[in-house]
Amino acid sequence: MSGKYDLVIAGGGISGASLLYTTAKFTDIDSIALIEKESQLGAINSHRTNNSQTLHFGDIETNYTLEKAEEVKEGAELLAGYLENHDPDREMHSKRSKMVLAVGDDEVPKLESRYHDEGFGDLFPKLRPIERDEIADIEPKVVEGRDPNKDLLALQTPDGYVVDYGQTANSFAEQAREEASVDVYTDTKVTDITPTLDGHTIATDAGRFDADATVVTAGSHSLKIAKELGYGEDMSLLPVAGSFFLADDLLNGKVYTLQMKKLPFAAVHGDADVHDDSITRFGPTAKVVPGLERGRLSSVPDFFDVFGFSPEAFLSYANIMADRILLPFVLRNLLYDLPAIGRKQFLPHVQKVVPSVELEDIERAKGYGGVRPQIVDTENKTLDMGEAKIVGDDIIFNITPSPGASTCLKNAMRDTHTLLESLEGDYEFDEAAFREATIGHFPRVDDDDNSVAVDAVDTAAADD
Ligand SMILES: Cc1cc2nc3c(=O)[nH]c(=O)nc-3n(C[C@H](O)[C@H](O)[C@H](O)COP(=O)(O)OP(=O)(O)OC[C@H]3O[C@@H](n4cnc5c(N)ncnc54)[C@H](O)[C@@H]3O)c2cc1C
């Protein structure tokens, strides 16, 4: 197996597949290859069991600033529009209610202020404040057994897209494969990338490829590959695994709780499953692990390669872990995976969402959960939340913790512009057609009567 391509994409999760779709369908690049080491696309962090399946708009994520929400929103609308356009039978997504819940005198005013004063109500026209009775109508279990004297407020929206990102990655590839210019290689691991005079040579365990332009979308492995090429010297990774607990169908949609200030990871939330109405999932936990892929010992040495063993790396880790809020949080999260006590330790988080839940109602989801490659800035010795992109000579590296799946198409759109510049203007990107096929199908609030021009929230789910 070998070949010469204008563009090679290394890594076939949702990021690589969305770039394949964008470049294959909406540019005139002559030849594009996607190389993936697993037998299927979307099998690692993008797999449906390994993430929370949320399409993050920034409306109910109280760990986002308004600025971040503005940034993420367009990305989410691009993907939501793609799903509306290509998945009418809801085989790779479902649409549910979604809300963030505030409880009591401390939380309720904060959520009110976020909606009315901080701009979130204006940014998200479909978001609306609802009180106890309406919360109970939509999510009875959230109210059942809760202290009647405590105020409740939720911000609720019908834009609760629940997404099987693995299946969506395969849908992107299917669309792209309609073009003659595309080859997809699975079971093919990139082992080395070397610069050449006019691009890169990509060595794999199944043969050699040459590319004018290369994009590395290898998730946690992107930084390892970047470092081997001399990029990303001021970065390291803090791999943070997320586990989930499962219960019966306690919720009809997504219920987030208010974020604890200064904590970089999202508060535990309850989510209905994309394909199975009978399951509610709680999580994710945040356990620091020395490996790049969940449950794979072979990825432990890869982590140490990325870690780098430099004094800056050690000092950065020490500085991050010395944080008075983060350290106890990290230590507590180590407990949740322990068989004897994990469930009991985690129960209070679930009860914050569903007060009446009991120990025997939840169990740890075996084999679920991925690893978030959180970026450590070794120059400033800080933990950076969100994604990172390194742009080199004819090569781009994407490192994609959450919300990397939600923003995959926006990221692909950006990379496509960068690629066309590096391919020296020989090709064009029909961004208008790209937008028409994606965000063009995103349902908007109808300006005339201010009603929401979207399908009703899945009634089967809401009636549960
Ligand atoms: C617990 C948890 C919850 C999350 N929840 C959400 C959520 O609700 N919403 C959201 O938007 N995001 C969420 N995320 C983040 C989201 O899962 C990731 O941002 C997204 O899946 C990243 O996609 P990717 O394609 O960049 O990486 P991946 O899906 O990890 O894909 C990378 C691919 O590269 C391949 N690869 C690696 N090395 C090589 C190599 N050498 N050669 C060839 N192929 C290679 C891998 O096999 C893999 O298929 C969550 C993550 C975790 C861990």
The ligand as an ORCA input file, in Angstrom:
! r2SCAN-3c Opt
* xyz 0 1
  C     -15.136     11.408     29.024
  C     -15.236     12.305     27.827
  C     -16.419     12.996     27.574
  C     -16.494     13.845     26.465
  N     -17.696     14.417     26.162
  C     -17.811     15.198     25.064
  C     -19.062     15.737     24.685
  O     -20.081     15.460     25.307
  N     -19.107     16.553     23.609
  C     -17.987     16.864     22.884
  O     -18.071     17.622     21.932
  N     -16.789     16.327     23.197
  C     -16.686     15.484     24.250
  N     -15.489     14.911     24.553
  C     -14.345     15.181     23.693
  C     -14.463     14.402     22.386
  O     -14.645     13.037     22.657
  C     -13.202     14.639     21.577
  O     -12.973     16.030     21.469
  C     -13.322     14.087     20.165
  O     -13.782     12.756     20.169
  C     -11.970     14.198     19.507
  O     -12.060     13.652     18.232
  P     -10.740     13.377     17.417
  O     -11.135     12.835     16.120
  O      -9.894     14.589     17.437
  O      -9.963     12.296     18.328
  P     -10.268     10.740     18.449
  O     -11.703     10.439     18.392
  O      -9.507     10.266     19.624
  O      -9.637     10.183     17.117
  C      -8.254     10.161     16.887
  C      -8.024      9.017     15.929
  O      -6.656      9.009     15.565
  C      -6.251      7.656     15.477
  N      -4.805      7.597     15.611
  C      -4.047      7.911     16.691
  N      -2.754      7.685     16.423
  C      -2.683      7.237     15.146
  C      -1.622      6.812     14.306
  N      -0.368      6.814     14.726
  N      -1.933      6.384     13.046
  C      -3.219      6.371     12.591
  N      -4.260      6.733     13.361
  C      -3.989      7.170     14.617
  C      -6.996      6.983     16.636
  O      -7.078      5.583     16.455
  C      -8.328      7.675     16.571
  O      -9.271      6.999     15.769
  C     -15.377     14.028     25.629
  C     -14.204     13.322     25.872
  C     -14.132     12.448     26.948
  C     -12.892     11.659     27.155
*
